[in-house]
Amino acid sequence: MKKSIITTVILSVCSSAVVAHDHDHSAGTDEHALTTTFEYQGKPATKATIAANKDFAKTLDFNNTKGFEETRKGLIAEFDETTAAIIWNDYRFLEGKTPDTVNPSLWRQGQVNHEAAGLYQVSDKIFQVRGTDLANMSLVRGETGWIILDPLTTPETAEASLRFALNNLPEDGDLPVVAMIYSHSHGDHFGGARGIQKMFPDVVAYGSKNITKEIVDENVLAGNAMSRRVSYQYGTVLPIGETGIVDAALSNAVTKGELSYVKPIETNHKADIESWTIDGLEFIFMDASGTEATSEAVAYIPSMNAIWAAELTYKGMHNIYTLRGAKTRDALLWSKKINEVITEFGGEADVLFAAHSAPIWGNEDLNDFLKLQRDNYGFVHNQSLRLANNGVVMQDIGWEIQNLIPETIQSAWHTNGYHGTYSHNARAVYNLYLGYFDMNPANLNPLPTQAEAAKFVEYMGGCKAVLTKAQGDFSKGEYNFVATAMNKVVTACPELQQGRDLLADTYEQLGYQSEGAGWRNVYLSGAYELRHGIQETVLKGNSADVISEMDMGMILDYLAVQVDASVAQHNSFTMNIVLPDINETYYVEMSNGNLNNIKVTKKSAADATFTINKEDVDKFSLQQVSIAELLKTKQASLQGDQTVIQKLAKSLTQANPSFKIVP
């Protein structure tokens, strides 16, 4: 991610009078950092990896082709060349046989996802575009026009997908889009909204409970760290192909670009289940917030006997903890919400369609699917706590739970760990209830990673001695411990090129063996950066639509995590911030190295009062104007101590967007 827009602006708001304090709290740079992207090809699979993947394949039921059949069902129009070029064409390599460098289960998931290649008819009045983005775009026929469920990630992809759909619908393709509904607060389900609005300016947006707040909260306070981690989870600098990215678990890939947002009317204000009529069509919304997203709703369309499952389900196991970093989700609540869907809607439903994967038809089949999904999340929750209550610690629980998977779950493709895995989901449950500490005193206050690594390799006889032993274990395919040992070596002796090379080779083989798409990408990204340095990556920055929805309290909270307390302790101040256009006032205090804010009804005694319209706050947040310019043109005013903004600017830091992850 680029440097925080808000922080960058605040640091330069009074550039004519202030130079921000220069202090670097980055992870450090070296000759391996920030190289340019180039053509990259991974190494072949080792004999140990080939054998491991062949053994894994023996546990899989390749005779069960139902996933392929359901994905192909209802195809009306295959992608034209323009639409196929968005994502689908890049993944044509999946049409071949499973290579040695990919876990056979993940390869099959990629193939199933690659079958999504056009416009599909779900039922008489429900259609889907699948294969242009991470999510599906669903179109439901209303009384006067079309209702879009989840307008994808970017305006460009949303517009292209909708045009393709309207041009190929069997009838009523000339009718307008009158409404769009966001299932939840993740970008691939609302980010294309402006593309739909561009085509149909009168479209009305609807969204789940508290969706706007959760969208602006998501990824803000820990946004820099999360953005860097996203580049690993989704492998954004890796090549697409047999030694790189093969699938994104939910679909083949997510499109690139900038999110947009049209603020919606929010459902489920008064109750967990609410009936809404949208363009003459009844939707019964069920609040599912706290499961896959902090704001989410599923829906039932009674006149069509159709369940819209949002992202409560997909044909795989989802993340209880997502590798990029996010608040841990509640696996028990997730299981219970699926059970509630079964109880409330399962008796009459004929079809279940969702934000990812193909639909499921038939009452018996969709209920069987929902029950197995329900029981899978319940299994992860309950067995993780059973193990924890018997003293199994976090490091072990991910290994132990894999020995307990029931045969009915093990044999079903749609419970496999392509996105979430049993290993890291079990550890997520442990962490949710018990935190990171396992009560072993040795783990209570370990040395910092650098000092610990130095002592580790000293005990083992030095970096080269560990390298020699690790090379022997690598040749035997004992990659998990080689990764642990060589990570210590590379941390302690970063200049030892043989160590970096062996660790990269080890990560690569672990990636080739991973069933989870995120695990594969994390391992391969680590290998990539060990070999070629930190790569700059194109990630979605804060968009104007999202920034404009951040209230002043949110902006000030975000600034507070940019404050360097060692500097701020010498720059205390108090300030009123008055926003006359929206009639709001905030009292801000820098004290004891911490930035506090509270919304108040009137101004308090303070060192200064800063008056600015919220509209202008949004403008300088987007770097469209500086505070110095606003003060000069009298669009903003500062009364009292004229140094308060300088004190704030001196105290702010900018996070390093390319900090090192692997040593």
N, C-alpha and C positions, 0 to 999 in steps of 0.2 A: 504494500500500500504506500502511496505517496505520503509525505509528512502530513500530519493532521492539519486540515485546512484551518480549523479554528485556532489551534495553537500557533500556526505560522502567522496568521493574521494578527493575533494579539501581540506576538513578539515584534511585529513590525508596525503596529498601529500608530506609534509616534516616532516613526523612523527619522523624522527630521530633528528630533530632540533626544532620542534614546537609542543606545546600543545595548542589545540584550546581553546579560552576563554570559560569558563564554565558559561553559563547563561541560565536559563530555562524559556522559554516563553510559555510553554504548558498550557493547561487549568486546569492543576492540576490533581492529582490522589488521590484516596481514596481506602477504602477497597472494593469498588464495581468495581474497574477497572481491566481489563485484566485477567479475569478468564478464565478457559479453557472450551471448548465446550463440551456439554454433551447431553444426550437424553432429549428432551424437548417436552412438550405437553401443548397446551393452554387450557384455561378454556372453559366451554360450553357457548353457546349464552344465553343471558338473555331473559326474556319474551319480553322486549321492543325491542330487536334486532330481535327476531323471528317475532314479529308483523311488524316491519319496513320492513323486507325483504319480508314478504308476501304481504304487501301493494305495495312494489316496483314491485313485480312480476305481479301485476294486470295491470301495465302500459306497459307490454311487449307482443309482438305478437309472441307467441311460435308456432303458426301455420305456420309461415313463416320459412320454413326449407331450403331455397335456399342456405344458407351458407354451410350447411352440404352437400347438393347435389353437389355443385361446388367443395368442398374440396375432395369428394370421386371420382369425375369424372376423368377418364383416368388412373386409377391405373393399372400399369403393373406388379409390383412386390412388395409384402409386405416385410418389413424389415426381414432380417434373425436375429438370436439371437444376433450376434455381433453388428450389426448396431442398433438394438432396444435398446441395453444396453447403448448406448451413452446418451440418454435422455428419449426415449419414454416409456420404461418399468417403470420408476419412477413415471409416471403420469397415470398409469392404474386406480388409484382410481377415476379419472374423469368419468369413465364409469358408475358410480353409480348415484343415485338420488341426487338432490341438498340438501346439508346439511344446517342446521340452521346457521352455522358459516360462510357462504359465500353468498355474494350478488348474487341473481339468474341470473342476467345478466352477471356478471363476470364468474360464473360457466359455463354458456352456451358458452361463448367465449373460455374458457378452453377446453370444449368438442369439439368445432369446430376445434380448433388448434390441439387437440389430434387425430382428424381424419387423419391428415397428417402423414402417416406411411409408406412411401416407395418411389418408383420411379413412376412418372406420365408422361403420354404423353399429351403435351399441343396442339401440332399440328403435322403435318407430320415430321417436322425436329426440333421440340423444345420439350425438356423434362425437368423435374424438380425432384430433390430430396428434399422432404419436411419432416421435423420432426427430423432432426439430430442436429439442431442448431437454433439460433434465426432467422436467415435468410434462404432463399431458395438458393440452388445451381441450376442454370439453365444451360442446355447444348443445344447449337445450332449447327446444322450440317453445317459445311463450305464446301469448295470445296475439301479439302484434309484431313480434320479431324474435331475435335470438338472445339468449342469455349465455354469457361466457363464464365458465367456471375455471378459474386460475389462468390469467393472461401471460404466463411464462415469465422469463427473466429480464428481457430487454425489449424496448419498444420496437426495434428493428425486427427481431425474431417474431414477436407477437403479430406485427403487421403482416409479415410475409406468410406466417402460418394461417392467419385469418383469411387473407386473400385467397390462398390455396384452397381453404375449406369452402368459402363462398362460391368459388368458381367450379367446385366439383360436387357440391351437395345435389342429391337427386331432385330436390325441389326447394323453393323458397330461398334460394341463394341471393335473391335480389332484396330480401327483407333486411331491415337495419338491425344492428346490435343495440339493444335497448338497456341492457344491464350487464354488469360483470360482478362476480362474487369471488373474493379472496378466501380460500379455505383456511389459511393461517399466515403467520408472521415471518415466513422465510422468503427470501428474495425471488426464488424461482416460481413463486405463486402470486406475486403482485407486481414484479419489476417491469413487466411489459405494458402496464396500464396505459401509459401515454400513447403507445402505438395504437391501441384500440380507440382511445379518445380522439386521436388524430383522424381516424377514419370515420368515427361516429361521435361528433362533439356533444350530443345530448345523452350519451350513455351515463347511467347512474351506477355508482359503485357501492357494493356492500361488502362487509368484512366481519370477522369473528370478534368476540368481546375483547375490548381493550387493545385491538390490533395496532392502532397507531402508536400508542405508548410503547408497546412491546417492540415494534419495529425500530423506533428511535433509541430504545434502550439496548437492543441487541447489538453486540459488537462495539459499543461505544467506549465504555470505561476501560476495557481490556483490548480495545480495537487493534492497536499496533501489534501486540503479541499474537492475537488471533489471526490477523492477516498474514503474518509471517508463517504461522503454522498451517494456514489454509494451503499455502504453496506446497507443503509436504503432503497433506491429506489428499489433495486432488492432483498432485504431481504436475503443477502448471508449467514447469520448464522441461518436463520429460517429453521425449518424442512419442508419437502415437504409433504403436506397433508391438510386435511380439516381445521385445525387450524393454518396453516402456509402458505407457498407459494402454490398457485393453478394455476398460469399462469403468463406469462411475457408479456401479451397483444399482442405482435407481433407474438409470438409462445409460446409453453409451457415453454421454458427455453433457456438460452444461455450456451454453453459449457465452461468449465474451461480450463485454460492453458495460454500460452504466445503468444501474437500476433507475426506474422512475416510480412515481407513486401518485395516485389520485386518492385523496382522503375519502374513505367510504362511510356510509351509514353502518353503524355497528349493531349486530344482532345479539341476542341473549342478554339483554340489559336487565330483565326482570326475573328470568328463570333459566334453569339449565336446559329446558326444552321449550322452544317457542315456535309458533306457527307464523310464517310471514307469507304474504302474497306478493309475488314479483311478476309483473306483466301478466296478471291473471292466473299465475301458476302457483300453487301452494308448495312451499318448502317448510318442512319441520326441521328446525336447526337444533342440534344437541351440542352443548358446550363440551369440548374435549380439551380445554386448556390445561397445560401441565403434563400432557403426554408427549407427543412428538414435538410440540411447540408450546411456548408459554401462552400463546393465544391461538386457539384452533377450534373449529366447529365442523362436525359432520352433518349430513342432511339426509332426509328422506323425502322423496317426491311421491305422495300417495297416488296421484292419478296415473303414474307410470310404474308403480310398484318397484321403485329403484332406490337403492342406497348409494349415496355419494359418500365414500369413506374418507375423503380428504387424504391425509397421510397417516391416518391411524393404522392403516395396513398397506402393505405392498408385498410383492412376491419375493420376500426375503425377510431376514430379521433386521430391524432398525437399530439405531444407536440409542442405548440408555445413556451412554457418555459418548460424545462425538470427539474424535481425535483432534480436531482443530481447536477444541476448547469451547465449552459452553457450560451453563448450569446443568448439573446432573439431573436426568429425568427420573420420574417415579414409575418404576416397572410395575408395581402393584396397581397404581391408579390406571396405568395403560391397560393392564389385563382386565380391570373392572369396567373400564369404559367400553372395551370391545364386547364384554358380556352384556353391558347395557344396550348396545346396538342390537345384539342378538335378541334380547328380551323385548325391546321396544319395536323393532322394525323387521326382525328376522322371520316372523311368522308369515308375512304377506309378500315379502320381497321376491322378485323374479330375477333381478340383476343387481350386481354390485360393481360399481365402477369407481375409480379412484384417481388421485393426482399422479400416481406412477403405476406402471405395469398395465397389463391388459385386464379387461373386465372378467367377471365370472358370472355365468348364466345358470339359471335353475336354482330353485329354492334349496334343494338338498345340498347341492355342491357349494353354494355360497355360505350356507350355514356350517358345513363341514370345514370350509376354509377359515371362517371366522373363529370357530371353536379351537382349531389348531393354532391360529395366531394368538388367541387369548391364552391358551395353555402354555405357549412358548414363553411369553413374557412372564406369566405366573411362575413357570418353572425356573426361569432365571432368578426371579426375586426370591422365591421360597427356598430353593436349594442353596443359593448364595448365603442366605441368612442361616440356614441349617448348618452349613459348613462353618460359617463364622462362629455360631454358637457352640461348635465343637472345637474351637481353637484354631481353625485353618486361617492363616493370615493372608493379607491382600496379595502378596507375591505368589502365593501358592494356589489361591482360590480359582484363578483363571485356568490353571492346569487341571485341577480336581474336578471342576464342573463338567469338563468335556468327557469325563468317564461316566457321567450319570445321565446323559441324554437318552430319553426313552426311544425305543425303536420307531414308534409311530412318528415322532418328531424327526429323528435321524433320517428316516427314509423319505420325508417330504421335501421337495426342492424349495418350497416357498418359506421354509423356516431356516434356511441356511444363512450363515454369517457373511453375506457379501458387503453389507454396509456396517451394521453392528456385528460383533463377533461374541461368542459365548465367553471368551476369555476376558475381553475388556469390559463387556457388559456386567459380568459377575463382579469384577473389581469396582465397577461403578456403584453397584448395589452396596457393596461393603463400605465404600467411601461415603455414600449418602447417609448411612446409619452410624458408622463408626469413625469416619474420617480417615486421614492418610496414615495415622500412627497405629502400629500393630501391637503396642505395649511391650515390645522387646526393648529393654533399656539401650541396647546397642544402636537402635534406630532413633532414639529420642533426640540426640543432638550430634549427628555425624559431622565430620569435618566438611568444609566447603569442597566442591568437586575437584578443584585443582590440587589442593593440599592432600585430599584423600587419594587421588590418583598417584601422586608422587610417592606417598608412603606405601601404597599397594605395590608399585613396581619395584620399590626399594626392597621390600620383603621378599619379592619374587626373584631378586637377583639382577634387577635392572631391565630397561626396556628391551634390549636385544635378547636377553634370556627369555623374557615372556614371549617375544616374537617367535623365537625358535620353537617353543612349546606350542604356541598357537598355530604355527604352520603345520605341525604334525596333526593337531586336532582338526584343522581345516581339511586336510587330506582325507580324514575319516568321516567328514560330513557333520562334525559336531559344532554346528554353526552358532547355536544359541549362546554357549559359553564362550566361544571365540569372540563373539560380538561384545560380550561383557568384558572380557580380559583386554581386548584390543582397544576398546573405548578408553580404558584406564591408560593404556600405553600412549595413545594418540593425545590424550589430555595432558599427560605428563611430559611427553616428548613430541610435540607437534611438528618438529623439524624432521622426524624420522620418516622418510618417504615410504620405506618398505612397510612401516606400520600403517600409514594411511592407505596404502594400496591393499593390504590384506584386509583391513576393516571394510573398505569399499567392496572388495570381492565377497566378503562375508554377508554384508547387508544385501548385496545383489542376489545371492542364492536364497537367502531368507525371503526376499521379495518374490522370487520365482515360485516359491513353494506356498505362498500365502493365498488362502481362499478369499479373504477380505480384500476388496479393492483399495480401501484406505490403507491397510497394512502394506500391501504391495507398493503403493505409491510412497509411503513413508520410508520404507526400506530403500527403494530405488532412488528416491530424492536424496537420501543420506549418502548413498554411493556416488551419485552424480556430483554432489558438492564436495565430497572428499577428493574426487578426481580433478574437478575443474573449477572449484571455487563457488562462492555464493552467486547465484544468478538473479539478475533483476527480472521481475515478473510483472505482468500486467494484471492487476487485480482491480476490482470495482471500488472506486473511492466513494466518499459521501456525495450523494447527488443533491441537487437543489431541492427536489421534492421532499427528500427525507430531512435535510437540514432545516427546512422551513417549518417542520412539525416539531422541532425541539424547542421546548419552552426555555425561558431564561434560567430556571433552576437546573434543568438538565445540562445546559451549556456550562454553567458555573460548576456543577458537579464534575463535568468532564475536565474542566480546567484544573480542578483541585488535584486530580491524579497526575497532572503535569508539573506540579509544584515541587521544587527541590527544597526540602525542609531546612537543610543546612544553610541555605541562602535566605529563605523566607523568614527565618527566625530573626533576622536583622532588618526586615522590611515590613514591620507590622503596620496595619492601617485599618480604618473602617470606612465604608462607603455605602451610600444609598444609590441604587440603580432604579431610575424611574422610566417606565415605558408608557408614555402618555397615550399612544394610539390604541393600546389595549387596556389601559387603566390598571397597570400592575406596578408594584414596587417591591424591590428586593433589598434586604440589608445584608451587606457582605463584610466579613471581618477576616483579616489575616492576623492570626495570633498563634504564638507557640509553633510557628512553622507550618500551620495548617490553614487552608482556605475554607471558610464556612459561609453558607448562605441560607437565608430563610425568606420566604414570601411574607410580606407584612401588609397591613392595611393603610399605613401612613409612614411617612419618613421619620427616621429616628435621628438623634444627635449623632453626627458622624464627621469624620475628617473632611469628606467631600461628598457632593451629590452629582452623579453623572446622569444626565437626561438624554435619552435616545429612543427613537421609535423602534418597536420590534421589527418592523419592516427593514429598517436600516441595519439592525443587528444581523439579519439574514443576509443582507447584501455584503457586509464586511466579512461574514463567515464564509461567503463564497468568493472572497477576494475581488469583489466588484468595486469596492471603495475602501479607503482607509479611514480610521477614526480621525487622523489628522485632517483629512479632507472634510469630514463631516463637521469637525469643530471650526474649521476655517470658513465654511459656508453657513455656519450657524444652524445646521440641521441637527447638531447635537451640542450640548453644553456641559461644562465641567465647572462647578462652583466649589470654592473652598480650597483645600490643599491640592495644588496642581501636580504634585509628584506621585499621587496614588497609582496612576496607571503605569508610570515608570517603575514603581516598586513592584507592581504585579508582573510587569514584563521581565524585570531582572530575576524574578523568582521562578520563571517558567523554563522548562527544558523541552527539548524535542526528542522523542524516542527514536532510536535507530531502527529504521524500517527493514534493515538487512542484517540484523544481529545473527551471530553464529548459532546454529543448532547443533551440528556435529562439530567436534573440536577442530 
